[in-house]
Amino acid sequence: MENSKKNSFFIWFILLLLLGFILITLTFFWMVGANSNAKNEYAQKNLKEVNLITEKSIEKISEIDSSTLQIAMEAETEESTTAPDDETVVKSKIKASEEQKSLLYEPQSQTIVVTKEQIVDAFIQSYNEIMNEQKQETLRMLDDLIAQGQAEWEVIKENGEDTPIVKGEKISEYLSMVSIMENNTDQSFETVLGKMKEQLEAEGIDAEPIIKQYREEYKQVKEENRKIMMEKAIKAFQGE
């Protein structure tokens, strides 16, 4: 009985030692990667890059004007109600007199009414284009980072330096860069949403449902893609 207890204690002791070793190793890799010169340089570079993307999105939002949107929609509505040309008139109403044709097909003046719902839809359509550009820029930055990591790893392998320790350090460094990019794009997204909300409220439009929808979509896409992005990044970096 005592031997059984001793064996059980010994097994748990070994497991705790292994767990401690793993935690220490992971902490070491994280500290090396999170404080490397390459990571710090990337942090500065990516912040500038994301700020430029944010400024571009804010500028495009500022160019959106409800009066311009309304004029455009009125023009589209007017075009859709344009009378058929003379040739069509003659063919379809060949039996009508000239006076009747004039009465039937002369464009009638009318007031084009654009509803508030249509204005809101026009804002959303413009915002969708901006948000899609934000998404594409984020994917481009990730692809660039993956290509950078893969190129660095190829050099490490060519130099015969691809040891487990170096691999752990570089992966930690790379994941720190991915985390930096994600945090920066999160802040950019919130800044752009803030500008949209400000504009909608200035137009007397309830912004909350629209902003909430964008935020939910962003969160969903982020959660769905994060695991795939990380796996793709690590595989590319390892040259697998």
Accessible surface in RSA format (square Angstrom, percent):
REM  Atomic radii and reference values for relative SASA: ProtOr
REM  Chains: A
REM  Algorithm: Lee & Richards
REM  Probe-radius: 1.40
REM  Slices: 20
REM RES _ NUM      All-atoms   Total-Side   Main-Chain    Non-polar    All polar
REM                ABS   REL    ABS   REL    ABS   REL    ABS   REL    ABS   REL
RES MET A   1   177.04  91.7 132.08  87.4  44.97 107.1 107.99  91.8  69.05  91.5
RES GLU A   2   127.99  73.5 125.11  94.7   2.88   6.9  45.77  88.5  82.22  67.1
RES ASN A   3   108.32  74.7 106.33 102.8   1.99   4.8  24.32  58.5  84.00  81.2
RES SER A   4    70.08  59.2  62.02  82.8   8.06  18.6  27.96  59.5  42.12  59.0
RES LYS A   5   133.94  65.3 126.33  77.5   7.61  18.1  75.27  67.7  58.67  62.5
RES LYS A   6   135.48  66.1 129.08  79.2   6.40  15.2  81.92  73.7  53.56  57.1
RES ASN A   7    91.51  63.1  90.55  87.5   0.96   2.3  20.09  48.3  71.43  69.0
RES SER A   8    51.92  43.9  47.57  63.5   4.35  10.0  28.20  60.1  23.72  33.2
RES PHE A   9   146.18  73.1 140.82  87.2   5.37  14.0 145.58  88.3   0.61   1.7
RES PHE A  10   123.78  61.9 123.09  76.2   0.69   1.8 123.78  75.0   0.00   0.0
RES ILE A  11    99.17  56.4  97.03  72.3   2.13   5.1  99.05  71.3   0.12   0.3
RES TRP A  12   155.97  62.6 155.97  75.5   0.00   0.0 132.13  70.5  23.84  38.7
RES PHE A  13    97.78  48.9  95.41  59.1   2.37   6.2  97.49  59.1   0.29   0.8
RES ILE A  14    64.87  36.9  64.87  48.3   0.00   0.0  64.87  46.7   0.00   0.0
RES LEU A  15    87.72  48.9  83.81  60.0   3.91   9.8  84.10  59.1   3.62   9.7
RES LEU A  16   111.98  62.4 104.08  74.5   7.90  19.9 104.58  73.4   7.40  19.9
RES LEU A  17    98.71  55.0  91.37  65.4   7.34  18.5  93.88  65.9   4.82  13.0
RES LEU A  18    96.39  53.7  96.01  68.7   0.38   0.9  96.39  67.7   0.00   0.0
RES LEU A  19    94.55  52.7  92.82  66.4   1.73   4.3  94.10  66.1   0.45   1.2
RES GLY A  20    25.60  31.6   0.00   N/A  25.60  31.6  25.27  69.4   0.33   0.7
RES PHE A  21   136.27  68.2 132.62  82.1   3.64   9.5 134.55  81.6   1.72   4.9
RES ILE A  22    87.98  50.1  86.59  64.5   1.39   3.4  87.98  63.4   0.00   0.0
RES LEU A  23    99.16  55.2  98.58  70.5   0.57   1.4  98.77  69.4   0.39   1.0
RES ILE A  24   124.41  70.8 120.82  90.0   3.59   8.7 123.59  89.0   0.81   2.2
RES THR A  25    38.33  27.3  34.90  35.4   3.43   8.2  34.16  45.9   4.17   6.3
RES LEU A  26   104.69  58.3 101.28  72.5   3.40   8.6 101.56  71.3   3.13   8.4
RES THR A  27    72.33  51.4  67.70  68.6   4.63  11.0  47.54  63.9  24.79  37.5
RES PHE A  28    97.75  48.9  94.77  58.7   2.98   7.7  97.75  59.3   0.00   0.0
RES PHE A  29    32.41  16.2  32.41  20.1   0.00   0.0  32.41  19.7   0.00   0.0
RES TRP A  30   156.59  62.8 155.37  75.2   1.22   2.9 132.36  70.6  24.23  39.3
RES MET A  31   102.13  52.9 100.12  66.3   2.02   4.8  79.07  67.2  23.06  30.5
RES VAL A  32    52.52  34.6  44.21  40.0   8.31  20.0  50.93  44.3   1.59   4.3
RES GLY A  33     0.37   0.5   0.00   N/A   0.37   0.5   0.37   1.0   0.00   0.0
RES ALA A  34    12.68  11.7  10.93  16.9   1.75   4.0  10.93  15.4   1.75   4.6
RES ASN A  35    97.67  67.4  79.13  76.5  18.54  44.6  27.10  65.2  70.58  68.2
RES SER A  36    22.03  18.6  13.41  17.9   8.62  19.8  22.03  46.9   0.00   0.0
RES ASN A  37   118.82  81.9 112.95 109.2   5.86  14.1  23.43  56.4  95.39  92.2
RES ALA A  38    34.80  32.0  26.49  40.9   8.31  18.9  30.13  42.4   4.67  12.4
RES LYS A  39    42.64  20.8  42.64  26.2   0.00   0.0   6.64   6.0  36.00  38.3
RES ASN A  40    63.54  43.8  61.77  59.7   1.77   4.3  21.85  52.6  41.69  40.3
RES GLU A  41   120.15  69.0 113.44  85.8   6.71  16.0  44.11  85.3  76.04  62.1
RES TYR A  42    17.94   8.4  14.53   8.3   3.42   8.9  16.40  12.3   1.54   1.9
RES ALA A  43    28.54  26.2  25.09  38.7   3.45   7.8  25.33  35.7   3.21   8.5
RES GLN A  44   122.71  68.6 118.13  86.3   4.58  10.9  35.56  75.7  87.15  66.1
RES LYS A  45   125.89  61.4 118.39  72.6   7.50  17.9  78.97  71.1  46.92  50.0
RES ASN A  46     0.45   0.3   0.33   0.3   0.12   0.3   0.12   0.3   0.33   0.3
RES LEU A  47    83.11  46.3  83.11  59.5   0.00   0.0  83.11  58.4   0.00   0.0
RES LYS A  48   144.14  70.3 141.05  86.5   3.09   7.4  86.67  78.0  57.47  61.2
RES GLU A  49    45.56  26.2  42.51  32.2   3.06   7.3  24.34  47.1  21.22  17.3
RES VAL A  50     4.33   2.9   4.33   3.9   0.00   0.0   4.33   3.8   0.00   0.0
RES ASN A  51    66.53  45.9  65.71  63.5   0.83   2.0  13.69  33.0  52.84  51.1
RES LEU A  52   118.65  66.1 113.02  80.9   5.63  14.2 113.46  79.7   5.19  14.0
RES ILE A  53    23.34  13.3  21.38  15.9   1.96   4.7  22.88  16.5   0.46   1.2
RES THR A  54    14.79  10.5  14.79  15.0   0.00   0.0  13.13  17.6   1.66   2.5
RES GLU A  55   107.28  61.6 100.58  76.1   6.71  16.0  45.10  87.2  62.18  50.8
RES LYS A  56   109.54  53.4 105.88  65.0   3.66   8.7  63.41  57.1  46.13  49.1
RES SER A  57     7.18   6.1   6.09   8.1   1.09   2.5   1.09   2.3   6.09   8.5
RES ILE A  58    41.10  23.4  41.10  30.6   0.00   0.0  41.10  29.6   0.00   0.0
RES GLU A  59   106.76  61.3 101.35  76.7   5.41  12.9  35.16  68.0  71.60  58.5
RES LYS A  60    64.45  31.4  61.49  37.7   2.96   7.0  45.01  40.5  19.43  20.7
RES ILE A  61     0.00   0.0   0.00   0.0   0.00   0.0   0.00   0.0   0.00   0.0
RES SER A  62    66.80  56.4  37.64  50.2  29.15  67.2  33.44  71.2  33.36  46.7
RES GLU A  63   123.24  70.8  92.79  70.2  30.45  72.5  47.83  92.5  75.41  61.6
RES ILE A  64    24.34  13.8  12.56   9.4  11.78  28.4  18.03  13.0   6.31  17.1
RES ASP A  65    63.26  44.3  60.23  59.9   3.03   7.2  19.28  45.4  43.98  43.9
RES SER A  66    23.50  19.9  23.08  30.8   0.42   1.0   8.31  17.7  15.19  21.3
RES SER A  67    67.42  57.0  62.08  82.9   5.33  12.3  31.54  67.2  35.88  50.3
RES THR A  68    85.89  61.1  84.39  85.6   1.50   3.6  61.64  82.8  24.25  36.7
RES LEU A  69    30.00  16.7  29.30  21.0   0.70   1.8  29.75  20.9   0.25   0.7
RES GLN A  70    71.55  40.0  71.55  52.3   0.00   0.0   5.90  12.6  65.65  49.8
RES ILE A  71   116.18  66.1 115.44  86.0   0.74   1.8 115.44  83.1   0.74   2.0
RES ALA A  72    48.62  44.7  41.44  64.0   7.18  16.3  47.74  67.2   0.88   2.3
RES MET A  73    30.98  16.0  30.09  19.9   0.90   2.1  21.56  18.3   9.43  12.5
RES GLU A  74    49.88  28.6  49.74  37.6   0.14   0.3   9.49  18.4  40.39  33.0
RES ALA A  75    46.30  42.6  40.92  63.2   5.37  12.2  45.53  64.1   0.77   2.0
RES GLU A  76   114.66  65.8 108.26  81.9   6.40  15.2  39.42  76.3  75.24  61.4
RES THR A  77    51.84  36.9  47.05  47.7   4.79  11.4  35.99  48.3  15.85  24.0
RES GLU A  78   107.17  61.5 106.28  80.4   0.88   2.1  28.73  55.6  78.44  64.0
RES GLU A  79   128.49  73.8 112.92  85.4  15.58  37.1  42.41  82.0  86.08  70.3
RES SER A  80    91.97  77.7  49.33  65.8  42.64  98.2  52.20 111.2  39.77  55.7
RES THR A  81    73.83  52.5  43.97  44.6  29.86  71.2  48.81  65.6  25.02  37.8
RES THR A  82   100.38  71.4  71.74  72.7  28.63  68.2  66.50  89.3  33.88  51.2
RES ALA A  83    32.11  29.5  15.22  23.5  16.89  38.4  20.24  28.5  11.87  31.4
RES PRO A  84    69.17  50.4  48.68  44.4  20.49  74.5  61.13  50.5   8.03  49.9
RES ASP A  85    93.80  65.7  78.69  78.3  15.11  35.7  46.46 109.3  47.34  47.2
RES ASP A  86   117.25  82.1 113.80 113.3   3.45   8.2  35.01  82.4  82.23  82.0
RES GLU A  87   112.08  64.3 103.09  78.0   8.99  21.4  43.87  84.9  68.21  55.7
RES THR A  88    65.00  46.2  62.46  63.3   2.54   6.1  42.74  57.4  22.26  33.6
RES VAL A  89     9.85   6.5   9.79   8.9   0.05   0.1   9.85   8.6   0.00   0.0
RES VAL A  90    61.74  40.6  61.74  55.9   0.00   0.0  61.74  53.6   0.00   0.0
RES LYS A  91   150.41  73.4 124.95  76.7  25.46  60.6  85.56  77.0  64.85  69.1
RES SER A  92    73.54  62.1  39.61  52.9  33.93  78.2  44.10  93.9  29.44  41.2
RES LYS A  93    93.25  45.5  88.80  54.5   4.45  10.6  37.62  33.9  55.63  59.3
RES ILE A  94   117.70  67.0 100.27  74.7  17.43  42.0 100.28  72.2  17.42  47.3
RES LYS A  95   198.63  96.9 163.85 100.5  34.79  82.8 113.52 102.2  85.12  90.7
RES ALA A  96    22.33  20.5   7.80  12.0  14.54  33.1  11.87  16.7  10.46  27.7
RES SER A  97    55.71  47.1  43.94  58.6  11.78  27.1  50.65 107.9   5.06   7.1
RES GLU A  98   132.91  76.3 124.36  94.1   8.55  20.4  68.08 131.7  64.84  52.9
RES GLU A  99   129.40  74.3 120.46  91.1   8.95  21.3  45.36  87.7  84.04  68.6
RES GLN A 100    94.41  52.8  93.45  68.3   0.96   2.3  26.02  55.4  68.39  51.9
RES LYS A 101    28.07  13.7  26.26  16.1   1.81   4.3  11.40  10.3  16.67  17.8
RES SER A 102    61.20  51.7  49.78  66.4  11.43  26.3  34.22  72.9  26.98  37.8
RES LEU A 103   129.21  72.0 112.58  80.5  16.64  41.8 114.68  80.5  14.54  39.1
RES LEU A 104   107.97  60.1  79.12  56.6  28.85  72.5  81.53  57.3  26.44  71.2
RES TYR A 105    43.97  20.5  33.99  19.3   9.99  26.0  37.09  27.9   6.89   8.5
RES GLU A 106   105.27  60.4  96.38  72.9   8.88  21.1  30.01  58.0  75.26  61.4
RES PRO A 107   103.94  75.8  81.08  73.9  22.86  83.1  88.05  72.7  15.89  98.7
RES GLN A 108   130.77  73.1 112.40  82.1  18.37  43.7  58.98 125.6  71.78  54.4
RES SER A 109   118.95 100.5  83.19 111.0  35.76  82.4  59.15 126.0  59.80  83.8
RES GLN A 110   112.82  63.1  78.65  57.5  34.17  81.4  36.77  78.3  76.05  57.7
RES THR A 111   120.22  85.5  95.08  96.4  25.14  59.9  62.72  84.2  57.50  86.9
RES ILE A 112    36.16  20.6  21.02  15.7  15.14  36.5  22.56  16.2  13.60  36.9
RES VAL A 113   114.85  75.6  90.60  82.0  24.25  58.4  93.57  81.3  21.28  57.7
RES VAL A 114    22.96  15.1   1.75   1.6  21.21  51.1   1.75   1.5  21.21  57.5
RES THR A 115    62.93  44.8  56.50  57.3   6.44  15.3  59.42  79.8   3.51   5.3
RES LYS A 116   119.23  58.2 108.14  66.4  11.09  26.4  73.62  66.3  45.61  48.6
RES GLU A 117   119.41  68.6 117.23  88.7   2.19   5.2  63.39 122.6  56.02  45.7
RES GLN A 118    77.71  43.5  75.61  55.3   2.09   5.0  23.33  49.7  54.38  41.2
RES ILE A 119    21.06  12.0  21.06  15.7   0.00   0.0  21.06  15.2   0.00   0.0
RES VAL A 120    27.86  18.3  27.86  25.2   0.00   0.0  27.86  24.2   0.00   0.0
RES ASP A 121    88.83  62.2  83.30  82.9   5.53  13.1  27.46  64.6  61.37  61.2
RES ALA A 122    13.75  12.6   8.28  12.8   5.47  12.5  12.53  17.6   1.22   3.2
RES PHE A 123     0.25   0.1   0.25   0.2   0.00   0.0   0.25   0.2   0.00   0.0
RES ILE A 124    51.47  29.3  51.47  38.3   0.00   0.0  51.47  37.1   0.00   0.0
RES GLN A 125   116.93  65.4 114.71  83.8   2.22   5.3  31.59  67.3  85.34  64.7
RES SER A 126    24.41  20.6  21.98  29.3   2.42   5.6   7.21  15.3  17.20  24.1
RES TYR A 127     0.03   0.0   0.03   0.0   0.00   0.0   0.03   0.0   0.00   0.0
RES ASN A 128    70.83  48.8  65.18  63.0   5.65  13.6  23.79  57.3  47.03  45.5
RES GLU A 129   104.79  60.2  98.88  74.8   5.91  14.1  39.26  75.9  65.53  53.5
RES ILE A 130     6.66   3.8   6.66   5.0   0.00   0.0   6.66   4.8   0.00   0.0
RES MET A 131    26.91  13.9  22.20  14.7   4.72  11.2  22.46  19.1   4.45   5.9
RES ASN A 132    80.95  55.8  76.02  73.5   4.92  11.9  20.05  48.3  60.89  58.9
RES GLU A 133    67.39  38.7  65.50  49.6   1.89   4.5  35.37  68.4  32.03  26.1
RES GLN A 134    17.64   9.9  15.32  11.2   2.32   5.5   7.71  16.4   9.93   7.5
RES LYS A 135    95.18  46.4  88.87  54.5   6.31  15.0  46.26  41.6  48.92  52.1
RES GLN A 136    93.96  52.5  88.79  64.9   5.17  12.3  36.71  78.1  57.24  43.4
RES GLU A 137    48.06  27.6  47.73  36.1   0.33   0.8   9.77  18.9  38.29  31.3
RES THR A 138    35.78  25.4  35.78  36.3   0.00   0.0  24.64  33.1  11.14  16.8
RES LEU A 139    66.09  36.8  65.56  46.9   0.53   1.3  65.85  46.2   0.24   0.6
RES ARG A 140    94.50  39.7  89.64  45.7   4.86  11.6  67.58  92.4  26.92  16.3
RES MET A 141     6.39   3.3   3.00   2.0   3.39   8.1   4.32   3.7   2.07   2.7
RES LEU A 142     6.33   3.5   6.33   4.5   0.00   0.0   6.33   4.4   0.00   0.0
RES ASP A 143    69.51  48.7  64.35  64.1   5.16  12.2  25.32  59.6  44.19  44.1
RES ASP A 144    75.25  52.7  68.40  68.1   6.84  16.2  28.14  66.2  47.10  47.0
RES LEU A 145     2.70   1.5   0.73   0.5   1.98   5.0   2.45   1.7   0.26   0.7
RES ILE A 146    13.52   7.7  13.05   9.7   0.46   1.1  13.33   9.6   0.19   0.5
RES ALA A 147    59.73  54.9  50.88  78.5   8.85  20.1  54.89  77.3   4.84  12.8
RES GLN A 148    61.97  34.7  52.88  38.6   9.09  21.6  31.90  67.9  30.06  22.8
RES GLY A 149     1.32   1.6   0.00   N/A   1.32   1.6   1.32   3.6   0.00   0.0
RES GLN A 150    73.21  40.9  73.18  53.5   0.03   0.1  10.69  22.8  62.51  47.4
RES ALA A 151    58.49  53.8  49.69  76.7   8.80  20.0  57.28  80.7   1.20   3.2
RES GLU A 152    54.70  31.4  50.03  37.9   4.67  11.1  32.18  62.3  22.52  18.4
RES TRP A 153     3.70   1.5   3.70   1.8   0.00   0.0   1.79   1.0   1.91   3.1
RES GLU A 154    67.26  38.6  67.24  50.9   0.02   0.1  30.85  59.7  36.41  29.7
RES VAL A 155    80.90  53.2  80.90  73.2   0.00   0.0  80.90  70.3   0.00   0.0
RES ILE A 156    19.02  10.8  18.86  14.0   0.16   0.4  19.02  13.7   0.00   0.0
RES LYS A 157    76.62  37.4  61.22  37.6  15.40  36.7  32.81  29.5  43.81  46.7
RES GLU A 158   141.79  81.4 102.40  77.5  39.39  93.8  44.28  85.6  97.51  79.6
RES ASN A 159    91.96  63.4  61.83  59.8  30.13  72.6  16.06  38.7  75.90  73.4
RES GLY A 160    57.40  70.8   0.00   N/A  57.40  70.8  29.16  80.0  28.24  63.2
RES GLU A 161    87.82  50.4  84.11  63.6   3.71   8.8  29.02  56.1  58.81  48.0
RES ASP A 162    65.18  45.7  47.21  47.0  17.97  42.5   1.44   3.4  63.74  63.6
RES THR A 163    64.56  45.9  62.23  63.1   2.32   5.5  61.22  82.2   3.34   5.0
RES PRO A 164   113.46  82.7 103.62  94.5   9.83  35.7 107.45  88.7   6.01  37.3
RES ILE A 165   104.92  59.7 104.78  78.1   0.14   0.3 104.92  75.6   0.00   0.0
RES VAL A 166    38.94  25.6  38.94  35.3   0.00   0.0  38.94  33.8   0.00   0.0
RES LYS A 167    71.65  35.0  71.65  44.0   0.00   0.0  21.42  19.3  50.23  53.5
RES GLY A 168    14.93  18.4   0.00   N/A  14.93  18.4  12.60  34.6   2.33   5.2
RES GLU A 169    42.90  24.6  42.07  31.8   0.83   2.0   3.26   6.3  39.63  32.4
RES LYS A 170    40.77  19.9  40.62  24.9   0.15   0.4  15.66  14.1  25.12  26.8
RES ILE A 171    29.27  16.7  28.85  21.5   0.43   1.0  29.27  21.1   0.00   0.0
RES SER A 172    14.85  12.5   8.24  11.0   6.61  15.2  11.85  25.2   3.00   4.2
RES GLU A 173    13.13   7.5  13.13   9.9   0.00   0.0   1.30   2.5  11.82   9.7
RES TYR A 174     5.48   2.6   4.75   2.7   0.74   1.9   5.48   4.1   0.00   0.0
RES LEU A 175    52.84  29.4  50.31  36.0   2.53   6.4  50.76  35.6   2.08   5.6
RES SER A 176    15.91  13.4   7.93  10.6   7.98  18.4  10.21  21.7   5.70   8.0
RES MET A 177     3.62   1.9   3.62   2.4   0.00   0.0   1.63   1.4   2.00   2.6
RES VAL A 178     5.01   3.3   5.01   4.5   0.00   0.0   5.01   4.4   0.00   0.0
RES SER A 179    49.57  41.9  47.69  63.6   1.88   4.3  22.99  49.0  26.58  37.2
RES ILE A 180    26.89  15.3  25.48  19.0   1.41   3.4  26.89  19.4   0.00   0.0
RES MET A 181     1.81   0.9   1.81   1.2   0.00   0.0   1.81   1.5   0.00   0.0
RES GLU A 182    38.93  22.4  37.64  28.5   1.29   3.1  11.37  22.0  27.57  22.5
RES ASN A 183    75.77  52.3  74.37  71.9   1.40   3.4  16.04  38.6  59.73  57.7
RES ASN A 184    16.67  11.5  14.44  14.0   2.23   5.4   1.24   3.0  15.43  14.9
RES THR A 185    12.20   8.7  10.93  11.1   1.27   3.0   7.77  10.4   4.42   6.7
RES ASP A 186    32.71  22.9  31.80  31.6   0.92   2.2  20.80  48.9  11.92  11.9
RES GLN A 187   117.56  65.7 112.21  82.0   5.35  12.7  42.07  89.6  75.49  57.3
RES SER A 188     6.60   5.6   2.67   3.6   3.93   9.0   5.49  11.7   1.10   1.5
RES PHE A 189     5.85   2.9   5.85   3.6   0.00   0.0   5.85   3.5   0.00   0.0
RES GLU A 190    78.22  44.9  70.92  53.7   7.31  17.4  45.11  87.3  33.11  27.0
RES THR A 191    72.12  51.3  60.91  61.7  11.21  26.7  43.67  58.7  28.45  43.0
RES VAL A 192     0.00   0.0   0.00   0.0   0.00   0.0   0.00   0.0   0.00   0.0
RES LEU A 193     1.79   1.0   1.56   1.1   0.23   0.6   1.79   1.3   0.00   0.0
RES GLY A 194    38.92  48.0   0.00   N/A  38.92  48.0  32.55  89.3   6.37  14.3
RES LYS A 195    55.65  27.1  51.77  31.8   3.88   9.2  16.51  14.9  39.14  41.7
RES MET A 196     0.00   0.0   0.00   0.0   0.00   0.0   0.00   0.0   0.00   0.0
RES LYS A 197    73.01  35.6  73.01  44.8   0.00   0.0  29.09  26.2  43.92  46.8
RES GLU A 198   104.82  60.2  98.23  74.3   6.59  15.7  38.95  75.3  65.87  53.8
RES GLN A 199    25.66  14.3  20.67  15.1   4.99  11.9  16.91  36.0   8.75   6.6
RES LEU A 200     0.00   0.0   0.00   0.0   0.00   0.0   0.00   0.0   0.00   0.0
RES GLU A 201    94.90  54.5  75.35  57.0  19.56  46.6  30.15  58.3  64.75  52.9
RES ALA A 202    90.70  83.4  46.28  71.4  44.42 101.0  58.94  83.0  31.76  84.1
RES GLU A 203    68.65  39.4  43.51  32.9  25.13  59.8   7.32  14.2  61.32  50.1
RES GLY A 204    50.73  62.6   0.00   N/A  50.73  62.6  37.48 102.9  13.24  29.7
RES ILE A 205    12.02   6.8   8.03   6.0   3.99   9.6   9.04   6.5   2.98   8.1
RES ASP A 206    98.82  69.2  80.79  80.4  18.03  42.6  44.55 104.9  54.27  54.1
RES ALA A 207     2.43   2.2   0.08   0.1   2.35   5.3   0.08   0.1   2.35   6.2
RES GLU A 208    94.19  54.1  93.81  71.0   0.38   0.9  52.97 102.5  41.22  33.7
RES PRO A 209    77.86  56.7  64.49  58.8  13.37  48.6  71.37  58.9   6.49  40.3
RES ILE A 210    19.68  11.2  15.31  11.4   4.37  10.5  19.57  14.1   0.11   0.3
RES ILE A 211     6.55   3.7   6.55   4.9   0.00   0.0   6.55   4.7   0.00   0.0
RES LYS A 212   128.62  62.7 126.71  77.7   1.91   4.5  70.73  63.7  57.88  61.7
RES GLN A 213    92.69  51.8  91.82  67.1   0.87   2.1  33.13  70.5  59.56  45.2
RES TYR A 214    17.90   8.4  15.86   9.0   2.04   5.3  16.01  12.0   1.89   2.3
RES ARG A 215   101.67  42.7 101.46  51.7   0.21   0.5  50.00  68.3  51.68  31.3
RES GLU A 216    86.79  49.8  80.49  60.9   6.30  15.0  40.24  77.8  46.55  38.0
RES GLU A 217    79.17  45.5  77.53  58.7   1.64   3.9  32.50  62.9  46.66  38.1
RES TYR A 218    62.94  29.4  57.19  32.5   5.75  15.0  57.01  42.8   5.93   7.3
RES LYS A 219   135.85  66.3 134.89  82.8   0.96   2.3  78.20  70.4  57.64  61.4
RES GLN A 220   107.47  60.1 100.71  73.6   6.76  16.1  30.83  65.6  76.64  58.1
RES VAL A 221    56.62  37.3  56.44  51.1   0.18   0.4  56.62  49.2   0.00   0.0
RES LYS A 222    46.68  22.8  38.50  23.6   8.17  19.5  24.12  21.7  22.56  24.0
RES GLU A 223    94.58  54.3  79.13  59.9  15.44  36.8  33.04  63.9  61.54  50.2
RES GLU A 224   103.49  59.4  85.66  64.8  17.82  42.4  44.63  86.3  58.86  48.1
RES ASN A 225    46.16  31.8  46.16  44.6   0.00   0.0   6.45  15.5  39.71  38.4
RES ARG A 226    81.37  34.2  80.26  40.9   1.11   2.6  33.68  46.0  47.69  28.9
RES LYS A 227   140.88  68.7 134.52  82.5   6.36  15.1 109.09  98.2  31.79  33.9
RES ILE A 228   111.50  63.5 110.56  82.4   0.94   2.3 110.90  79.9   0.60   1.6
RES MET A 229    36.56  18.9  35.59  23.6   0.96   2.3  27.55  23.4   9.00  11.9
RES MET A 230    55.90  28.9  55.66  36.8   0.24   0.6  55.56  47.2   0.35   0.5
RES GLU A 231    74.98  43.0  72.61  54.9   2.38   5.7  31.38  60.7  43.61  35.6
RES LYS A 232   108.41  52.9 101.38  62.2   7.03  16.7  66.88  60.2  41.53  44.2
RES ALA A 233     0.41   0.4   0.23   0.4   0.18   0.4   0.23   0.3   0.18   0.5
RES ILE A 234    49.53  28.2  49.08  36.6   0.46   1.1  49.53  35.7   0.00   0.0
RES LYS A 235   114.97  56.1 114.97  70.5   0.00   0.0  62.35  56.1  52.62  56.0
RES ALA A 236    15.46  14.2  10.30  15.9   5.16  11.7  14.86  20.9   0.60   1.6
RES PHE A 237     2.87   1.4   2.72   1.7   0.15   0.4   2.76   1.7   0.12   0.3
RES GLN A 238    34.49  19.3  25.06  18.3   9.42  22.4   1.40   3.0  33.09  25.1
RES GLY A 239    30.28  37.3   0.00   N/A  30.28  37.3   1.57   4.3  28.70  64.3
RES GLU A 240   142.94  82.1  78.91  59.7  64.03 152.5  68.64 132.8  74.30  60.7
END  Absolute sums over single chains surface
CHAIN  1 A    16282.6      14465.8       1816.7       9749.7       6532.9
END  Absolute sums over all chains
TOTAL         16282.6      14465.8       1816.7       9749.7       6532.9
